[in-house]
Amino acid sequence: MERVRIGIDFGGTKIAGIVLAADGRTLAARRIPTPRGDYAGSLGAIAGLVASLETEAGIAGGSVGIGMPGAVSPATGLIKNANSTWLIGTPFEADLTQALGRPVRIENDANCLAVSEANDGAGAGAHLVWAAILGTGIGSGIAIDGRPLSGRGRVSGEWGHNPLPWPRDDERPGPACYCGRHGCIETWLSGPALAADHRRRTAQALTGEAIVAAMRTGDPDAKGTFAVLLDRMGRGIAHVVNILDPDVIVLGGGLSTVPELVAGLPAAIGPHVFSDVFDTPVRASLHGDASGVRGAAWLWDAPI
């Protein structure tokens, strides 16, 4: 019986699970709907998913890592900062340990992205990988030698709720953010933020996907909006580079699938980096939307 890692990616609408062999091969994978608003149902869904994955892979007793959009507070052991709000204030880690009959490791989903890409993805072999999620929300994670950097308060990598660096006059105070502040990076660089900015600039109500499509046809309004996004993203990423100086920058989320964005970022980042040269590789994630669940599996150093 092969000794394996099991990864669970707990999202707001779906729970993804995977079984990885010791060499990173996928032995089983499946997704189920998230029981939204139901804490007991969420625990049961994860336990059932782990059992079905083990049956499919023909194994038992694999290590279990959980990725989620939140974190376990080191002060209380309870969940904080979770978009799946019914988890906030619960002993999720302790309850899952009991439900599964084995220890689990829980990490922020952005850190799982970084861990995945550092182990066998776009940042494989790099010492310090910084991974940014550019999707409906904005977040980031840090992996050092393939392990997550969680931080003392488990807020390491919370990039999206910092202000946009070097703001122009027309960027102050910035759009309101759900966190209660104005001008957070998430309000400028996410997919919904791209649509909102285009609407402010042109009075056109287009989705982010439609703006990218129009940009590719040469539409001047869409090209202008995309150029502004690229400039802002360059400033936002450069701020992190000046602090972390990562070996590789990996991009995940929906906007990471736009080749023009990935290709244009080095030139947008470079002028704001406090160095004589900026040559850090900027790459789209290798594993795409499977990277988070793979990173959850990789939270364990070795199969147990």
N, C-alpha and C positions, 0 to 999 in steps of 0.2 A: 504494500500500500504506500503510495507516494506521499511524502511529507510536503505540505503545501502552505501557501498563504491565502487567506480569504480577505477580500476587500469589499466594503460596503460604502456607497456614496449616498448619503441621506439628503435628498433634495426636497424642495417645497411641493413638487408635483409627482416626483418619481423617486424610487429607491433602486439604485443599480447595484448589482453584486457580481463579483468575479472570483474565480479560483485561479491562482497562478502557481505554476510549478516552480521549483527552485531556480530554474534557469530563465524564468519570466514567461514561459509559454502559457497561453490561456487554455485551461482545462474545462472550464464551464463559465457561462455568463448568462445573466437574465435581468430583467427589469420588472418591477411591479409598481402599481400606483401607491402614492403616499397617503396614509389615512390622516388627512388634514384635520388638525384640531383635536386629535384623539391620541393622548399620550400612551395609554395602555395598548391601544391598537397599533401604535408605532413600534412599541417594544415587541409585540406579537408578530408584526409583519417582518421585522428584522430577524427574529428567531426562526420564523418559518422560511424566510429566504435563505438563511445560512443552511438550514436542514436540507432544503431542496437542492442547493448548490452542491452540498456534500454528496447527496444521492446521485446527482447527475455526473459528478466527477469520479464517483466510486471511492471516496475517501471519508475519513472521519477525524475530528480533532484538530483541524488546521487552526493556525493563529488567525485572529480576527482584528482587522483595523477598520475604523469608522472615520469617514470624512463627512463634515457637516459645515454649514455656513454659520458658525458660532464657535464657542470654545468652552472648555471646562475651567471655571474660576479656580485658581490655585488657593484662593483664600477660603472658599466655602465648599469646593467640590461640586458645585451646581453649575448648570449651563447658563451662559450669558451671551449677549450679542447675537442671538440666533434669529434669522429671518423666519424660521419655523417657530413662531412665538410660543406655541404650546409647550415647547421644550424648556423655555426660560424658567430658571428657578427649580429645575428638577434634578434629582441625582441620576442622570441618564447613564453615566458610566457605570455606577454601582448597580443599577437595575439591569443593565445589559449583561454585566458580568454574571449576575445571578440567573438571568433568563437563559444565557448560553452555556452556563456551567464551566466557564473558562475566563481568564482575564482578557480584556479588550484594550485597545489603544485608540483614543479619539483625538483627532486633529482637525484644525480648520481646513476647509476644502481647498483654499488657495495654497496652503502649505502642502497639501496632498498633490496638487498639480506640480509644484516645484520638485517634490520628492520623486514623483513618477518620471518627470523629464530628466532629472539628474541621474536616475538609476539606469534607464534604458531608453531614453528619449532624445530630444533635441539638445539636451545639456549633458549627455552621458560622458563621464570622465572628467567633468569640470569640478573644480574645488568649490566655487560659490556660484550657485544658480539663483537668479531672481526671476520669478515667473509672475506675470501680470495677467489677470483675468479682465478681458475687455468685452463685456456682454451687457445684459440688462442692468447689472451692477458693475462696480469696479472694485477689484481687490488685488492682493498680491501675496505671494508666499516666498519664503527663503529656504533654500536647502544648502547645507554645508557638508561636503563629502557624502552626499546622498541622504542626509538626515535632516529633519525639519528643525528650523530655528524658531521655537515657539515664543521665547521671551519670558521675562519674569512675570508679567501680568497676562500672558497669553494674547497679546495684541500685536506681536511682531508681524510686520507686513501690512498693517491696516492703512494702505496707501490711499484708498478712495475717500477717506474722511480727513484728509489734509487739504489745505487750500491750494489752488492753482498757483504755481510759482511765477514770479515776475509778471503780475497781472497788468494789463493795459487799463487805461482809464475807463474804457467801456466794458471792462470785465469786473468792475467793482460795483456793489458788493458781491455780485454773482447771484445765480438762481438759488432759491430756497431749497434746502436739503431736508430729507425726512429726519435726519439726526438733530435738527433744530438750528443748524448753522446755515450760513450762506456761502456759496462759492466753492464747495467741496469739489475735489477732482471728479467725483462721481457725477456731479451735476453738469460737467463739461465734456466728459470723455466716453460715457456709456452710450449704448445704442439709442435709448430714448432721448438722451441729451443731444445726440447728433440730430435727431428729428426735430427736437424743440428749438435748437439753434437755427436750423434751416428755416423753420417757421418764423422765428423772430427776424431773420435777415431778409426773407423773401415773401412772407405771408403765404407760402405754399405748405400745405399739410401733406408731407411725404414721409414714409417710413425710412429707416436707415437703409434698408435694402434697396428701396426705390431711388434714394439719393445716390448710392454707389452706382446703380445701373445708369442713371442719368449722367453722372460724371463720366462714365465710360463712353457715352455717345457724344461727349463734348459740350453738354449743356453748361453754359457759363455760370448760372446760379449754383448748380450742384458742384461744379469745379471749385467755385469760391468757398462754399461751405466745407468741402473736403480739405481744401488747403488750410483753412482755419483750424479744423480738427487736427491735422497733421502737425501744425505749429504748436498747438496747445499740448498735444501728446508728447512732442519733443521736449517741451519745457518740463512737463510733469515727470517724464522718465529721467531727464538729465538731473533733476533734483535728487532722485534715488541714486543715480550713478555717482554723484558727488559725495554721497554718504557711504554706500556699500562698495562701490567699484567692483561689480560682479564680473565673473569670467564670461558668462553667457546671460543674455536676456531672452527669455522664452515667453511668447505671447499665446494665451488661450482665450476662449470665448468667441462669440460670433464675429467680432471685428478682426480677429486674428486670421480669418479665412479670406480677408481682402488682400491679395498680393501687393497691390499698390501701396497699401499702408505699411506692410512689413518692409517693402523695398525702400520706401521713402523715409523711414524713421531715422536711420543713421545720420543722414544729412540734417534732419530736424533736431536731433539730440546734440550733435557735436558742438555747435556754437555756444551751448550753455554749460558744457562740461569744463570744470576748472582744471584743464590739462592742455598740454601742447598737442595732444593727439587723442582722438576717440576712435578706437578700432574694435570695440566690444561687439561680438556677433549678436545680431538681433534675428531670432528665428521663430517661426510658427511652431506650436507644439506638434510633436511627431504623432502622438496618440489621439489627438483631437478630443472629442467629448468623452472618450474612455479614459483620459489621463487621470481624472480625479479618483475614479474607483481603483485604478491600478496603483496610484500613489497611496491610497488607504491600505492596500495589501502590503505595500513595501514599507509600512511603518514598523514592521517587525524586522529586526536585523537578520534573522535566520529562521527558517521554518522550525516549529517546535514538534 
